[in-house]
Amino acid sequence: MFTVNEMPDQIDGSLVDELSPTCVSTLGHLRDHGFALGLTPNRRPLKFVGTAVTVRIPHLDSTAVHMAADMLRPGDVLVVDQSGDLQRSCFGGLVSYTAKARGAVGAVIDGSVNDHDETLAYDLPVLSRGFSPLTTRIAGIEGAINVPVSIAGAVVRPGDVVFADSDGVAFLAPEEAVGLGALLKAKEDAEIPARASIAAGGSIAEFSGAAAYRP
């Protein structure tokens, strides 16, 4: 059985502009949920912010991935839940080429990927569980497009903000991301004078507040 829902509204371009200069790890100072842990980028440096287009497949059958790749729009991110199959790859050279050609800004795969060198040549940033020569098949069994999925411990809904860099990826509801870029930038900017102070012999513990806990 296949479920193919309508494409989600794309996130506002202002959210992309505000979040792009900031770091995912800065968000990690502020919250614990929404992070996909255990995924690694296919290259570094890596940076993208886009709209989640979600796919869920049943282990071996990647029919829905190919269907979703054709549906991608500029600014989208393909987000694939492989139902716990972390060793098999559903994302190789031709899928990455299609995603890039449609204007996708990245992909997040909770499973393995293949065709490392080819995908790298297309300059498509991908986060995944790693690389594998064992691949999925076009079996036509089942799949779902634009449904809530589970990605490495994070629930992702179609239309969510995908916020990724070299450290990893976080997912946010669009309303959660409003004003977040300014908050993250302010937190990062606060470190600039701290670096100058540390270079002159100052204390990181004083800056962070850790010094207050000295016995």
Secondary structure, DSSP 8 states (H G I E B T S, - for coil): -EEE--------HHHHHHHTTS-HHHHTTT-SSSEETT-EESSSS-EEEEEEEEEE--TTB-HHHHHHHHH--TTEEEEEE-TT--SSEEE-HHHHHHHHHHT--EEEEESEE--HHHHHHTT--EEES-B-S-B-B---S-EEESS-EEETTEEE-TT-EEEEETTEEEEE-HHHHTTHHHHHHHHHHTHHHHHHHHHTT--HHHHHSGGGG--
